[in-house]
Amino acid sequence: MLSQQYKIERVLNLGTGEGDYDRMLAAYAVDMVGCDVNEDDIRYAAEMNKDVVNLRYETNNALDLTYPTGNFDLVVSSEVLEHVGDPATMIKEIHRVLAPGGWAVLTFPSREFPFTYDPINRFWQWIRRPDSNERLIAQGAYAFGHEYLIGSEDFKKWVADTGLEIVEFKPLSGWLVGLMEVYWTGLAQSIFKKNARNVTSDTAGSLKVRPADTKEPYLSVITDAILWLDDFWFGAFSRSLGKGVVLRKKL
């Protein structure tokens, strides 16, 4: 694990949303920017993390970033690629704003998800074609505003086209986590969460809940144990709810 004694000079959280993990990231940065296309989310994140002195927030579009070429040493982007409409262009922008030798860490939902996570849409894709992004219902793997999911081979091609290097490509959450989440997580978010569809401007969610603070939840130890079991039993399988990727820009 990276020591907090080592500080990365310039960090960008691309698609920061409500900023609920920016405080943690900023502990490893000299200077950090959190950006998102949603102005309401940016305002909320800025207020929640206003005491973090090395962190600032800006509204920005992942497909047309206003930052200079080579401006950041690290770009982090979690669960954003599936929302931008043109993921190949977002990868190109990440490559552009990274300094030579810079790193990018991305997570995104996988089109190769396990049957236990979304049996309805998985069965629908089986009878259409195996690599289909078509969906029958907007839940399960296609909840959270997902109009499409990211195929592993598509992602690798986008990265190769930019000249970025894949350092690590890891499945995130398998058959056990899929079985435990199934459809209830997407339904719960659609009911309770403000900007449930993760778009530019959205008030969907009848209760409009936002993160109350940036503290680690007390029950996270249970989540960690479940993730460990899932990885122990199913980590060798290629099908997963998502993918975690580490990229590097060549010198």
C-alpha positions as CSV (number, residue, x, y, z in Angstrom):
1,M,0.0,0.0,0.0
2,L,1.2,3.5,-0.8
3,S,2.5,5.3,2.2
4,Q,1.1,8.7,3.1
5,Q,4.7,9.8,3.5
6,Y,5.0,9.6,-0.3
7,K,2.9,12.3,-2.0
8,I,1.9,12.3,-5.6
9,E,2.4,15.8,-7.0
10,R,-0.8,16.3,-9.1
11,V,-3.9,14.1,-8.8
12,L,-7.2,14.3,-10.7
13,N,-10.3,12.5,-9.6
14,L,-12.2,12.4,-12.9
15,G,-16.0,12.0,-12.2
16,T,-15.7,12.6,-8.5
17,G,-19.5,12.7,-8.0
18,E,-20.3,13.7,-4.4
19,G,-16.7,13.5,-3.3
20,D,-17.2,10.8,-0.7
21,Y,-13.7,9.3,-1.1
22,D,-11.8,12.4,-2.1
23,R,-10.5,13.0,1.5
24,M,-8.8,9.6,1.4
25,L,-7.2,10.3,-2.0
26,A,-6.1,13.8,-1.0
27,A,-4.0,12.3,1.8
28,Y,-1.7,10.9,-0.8
29,A,-1.5,14.1,-3.0
30,V,0.3,17.4,-2.9
31,D,-2.4,19.0,-5.0
32,M,-5.7,17.3,-6.0
33,V,-8.6,18.3,-8.2
34,G,-12.0,16.7,-8.2
35,C,-14.1,17.3,-11.3
36,D,-17.5,16.2,-12.5
37,V,-20.0,17.3,-15.1
38,N,-22.8,17.5,-12.5
39,E,-22.7,21.0,-10.9
40,D,-24.9,20.0,-8.0
41,D,-22.6,17.1,-7.1
42,I,-19.6,19.4,-7.2
43,R,-21.1,22.0,-4.9
44,Y,-22.0,19.2,-2.4
45,A,-18.6,17.7,-2.6
46,A,-16.9,21.0,-2.1
47,E,-18.9,21.7,1.0
48,M,-18.4,18.3,2.5
49,N,-14.6,18.4,2.0
50,K,-14.1,22.2,2.6
51,D,-11.5,21.6,5.3
52,V,-9.2,19.6,3.0
53,V,-6.7,22.3,2.1
54,N,-5.0,20.5,-0.9
55,L,-8.3,19.7,-2.6
56,R,-10.3,21.8,-5.0
57,Y,-13.3,21.1,-7.2
58,E,-14.2,22.1,-10.7
59,T,-17.0,21.4,-13.2
60,N,-15.5,19.6,-16.2
61,N,-16.5,17.2,-19.0
62,A,-14.6,13.9,-19.2
63,L,-14.9,14.0,-23.0
64,D,-13.4,17.5,-23.4
65,L,-11.2,18.3,-20.4
66,T,-10.0,21.9,-20.0
67,Y,-6.7,20.9,-18.4
68,P,-3.4,21.3,-20.2
69,T,-1.7,18.3,-21.8
70,G,0.5,16.4,-19.3
71,N,-0.9,18.2,-16.3
72,F,-1.4,15.3,-13.9
73,D,0.7,12.5,-12.4
74,L,-2.2,10.4,-11.5
75,V,-5.8,10.2,-12.8
76,V,-8.4,8.2,-10.8
77,S,-11.8,7.5,-12.3
78,S,-14.2,5.1,-10.6
79,E,-17.4,4.0,-12.3
80,V,-17.5,6.8,-14.8
81,L,-16.6,5.3,-18.2
82,E,-20.0,3.7,-18.5
83,H,-21.8,7.1,-18.3
84,V,-20.0,9.3,-20.7
85,G,-21.5,8.1,-24.0
86,D,-18.1,7.9,-25.8
87,P,-15.7,5.9,-23.5
88,A,-13.0,5.8,-26.2
89,T,-12.8,9.6,-26.2
90,M,-12.6,9.6,-22.4
91,I,-9.6,7.3,-22.5
92,K,-7.9,9.6,-25.1
93,E,-8.5,12.5,-22.7
94,I,-7.0,10.6,-19.8
95,H,-3.9,9.9,-21.9
96,R,-3.6,13.6,-22.9
97,V,-3.8,15.1,-19.5
98,L,-1.4,12.5,-18.0
99,A,2.3,13.5,-17.7
100,P,4.7,11.1,-19.4
101,G,5.2,8.2,-16.9
102,G,2.0,9.1,-15.2
103,W,-0.6,6.6,-13.9
104,A,-4.3,6.1,-14.2
105,V,-6.5,3.9,-12.0
106,L,-10.0,3.1,-13.3
107,T,-12.9,0.9,-12.3
108,F,-16.0,0.2,-14.5
109,P,-18.9,-2.3,-14.7
110,S,-18.2,-5.3,-16.8
111,R,-20.2,-6.5,-19.7
112,E,-19.0,-10.0,-18.8
113,F,-21.0,-10.1,-15.5
114,P,-21.9,-13.4,-13.8
115,F,-25.3,-14.9,-14.2
116,T,-26.0,-14.6,-10.5
117,Y,-25.9,-10.8,-10.7
118,D,-28.5,-10.2,-13.4
119,P,-30.0,-13.5,-14.7
120,I,-32.7,-11.7,-16.7
121,N,-30.4,-9.6,-18.8
122,R,-27.7,-12.3,-19.0
123,F,-30.3,-14.8,-20.4
124,W,-31.5,-12.1,-22.9
125,Q,-28.0,-11.6,-24.1
126,W,-27.5,-15.3,-24.5
127,I,-30.4,-15.6,-26.9
128,R,-29.3,-12.4,-28.8
129,R,-25.5,-12.7,-29.0
130,P,-22.8,-13.3,-26.4
131,D,-21.2,-9.9,-26.7
132,S,-24.4,-8.0,-26.8
133,N,-24.9,-4.8,-24.8
134,E,-28.7,-5.0,-25.3
135,R,-30.8,-5.2,-22.1
136,L,-34.3,-6.3,-21.3
137,I,-34.7,-4.4,-18.0
138,A,-32.9,-1.4,-16.6
139,Q,-31.9,-3.2,-13.4
140,G,-29.2,-5.5,-12.3
141,A,-26.1,-4.9,-14.3
142,Y,-28.0,-2.1,-16.2
143,A,-29.1,-0.2,-13.1
144,F,-27.4,3.0,-11.9
145,G,-28.1,4.7,-15.2
146,H,-26.1,2.2,-17.2
147,E,-27.1,2.5,-20.9
148,Y,-24.2,0.2,-21.8
149,L,-21.4,-1.8,-20.1
150,I,-17.7,-2.0,-20.9
151,G,-16.4,-5.1,-22.7
152,S,-12.9,-6.1,-21.8
153,E,-11.7,-6.4,-25.3
154,D,-13.2,-3.1,-26.3
155,F,-11.5,-1.4,-23.4
156,K,-8.1,-3.0,-24.2
157,K,-8.5,-1.7,-27.8
158,W,-9.3,1.8,-26.7
159,V,-6.2,1.8,-24.4
160,A,-4.0,0.4,-27.1
161,D,-5.2,3.1,-29.6
162,T,-4.0,5.8,-27.2
163,G,-0.6,4.3,-26.5
164,L,-1.3,3.8,-22.8
165,E,0.1,0.6,-21.2
166,I,-2.1,-1.8,-19.1
167,V,-0.1,-2.6,-15.9
168,E,-3.0,-4.5,-14.2
169,F,-6.4,-5.7,-15.3
170,K,-8.3,-7.3,-12.5
171,P,-11.9,-8.7,-12.0
172,L,-13.8,-6.9,-9.2
173,S,-16.5,-8.9,-7.4
174,G,-17.7,-12.2,-8.7
175,W,-20.5,-14.7,-8.4
176,L,-21.0,-14.4,-4.6
177,V,-21.3,-10.6,-4.5
178,G,-23.5,-10.8,-7.6
179,L,-25.8,-13.2,-5.8
180,M,-26.0,-11.0,-2.7
181,E,-26.7,-7.8,-4.7
182,V,-28.9,-9.2,-7.6
183,Y,-31.5,-6.5,-8.2
184,W,-32.1,-4.9,-4.8
185,T,-29.1,-2.5,-4.9
186,G,-30.2,-0.9,-8.2
187,L,-33.8,-0.6,-7.0
188,A,-32.7,0.9,-3.7
189,Q,-30.5,3.5,-5.4
190,S,-33.4,4.5,-7.8
191,I,-35.6,5.1,-4.8
192,F,-33.3,6.8,-2.3
193,K,-30.3,8.4,-4.0
194,K,-30.1,11.8,-5.4
195,N,-28.8,11.7,-9.0
196,A,-29.6,8.0,-9.0
197,R,-28.8,7.8,-12.7
198,N,-25.4,9.5,-12.5
199,V,-26.1,12.1,-15.2
200,T,-25.5,15.8,-15.7
201,S,-28.5,17.0,-13.8
202,D,-30.9,14.6,-12.1
203,T,-33.2,14.8,-9.1
204,A,-34.5,11.2,-9.4
205,G,-34.8,9.4,-6.1
206,S,-37.8,10.2,-3.9
207,L,-35.8,10.7,-0.7
208,K,-32.8,12.3,-2.5
209,V,-30.2,10.9,-0.1
210,R,-26.5,12.0,-0.3
211,P,-23.4,10.9,1.7
212,A,-23.6,12.4,5.2
213,D,-19.8,12.4,5.7
214,T,-16.6,10.8,4.5
215,K,-16.1,8.5,7.5
216,E,-15.6,4.7,6.8
217,P,-18.9,2.9,7.7
218,Y,-18.9,0.8,10.8
219,L,-20.1,-2.2,8.9
220,S,-17.4,-2.0,6.3
221,V,-15.6,-4.9,8.1
222,I,-18.4,-7.2,7.0
223,T,-18.2,-5.9,3.5
224,D,-14.4,-6.6,3.5
225,A,-15.0,-10.1,4.7
226,I,-17.5,-10.8,2.0
227,L,-15.2,-9.4,-0.7
228,W,-12.4,-11.6,0.6
229,L,-14.6,-14.7,0.4
230,D,-15.8,-13.8,-3.0
231,D,-12.2,-13.3,-4.3
232,F,-11.0,-16.5,-2.6
233,W,-13.8,-18.6,-4.2
234,F,-14.3,-16.9,-7.5
235,G,-11.3,-14.7,-8.1
236,A,-9.9,-17.0,-10.8
237,F,-13.1,-16.6,-12.9
238,S,-13.1,-14.0,-15.7
239,R,-16.8,-13.0,-15.1
240,S,-17.2,-10.2,-12.6
241,L,-19.4,-7.3,-11.8
242,G,-16.6,-4.9,-12.7
243,K,-13.0,-4.5,-13.6
244,G,-10.2,-2.6,-11.9
245,V,-7.4,-1.3,-14.2
246,V,-4.0,0.3,-13.7
247,L,-2.6,2.2,-16.7
248,R,0.6,4.0,-17.3
249,K,1.5,6.6,-19.9
250,K,4.8,5.7,-21.6
251,L,7.8,8.0,-21.2
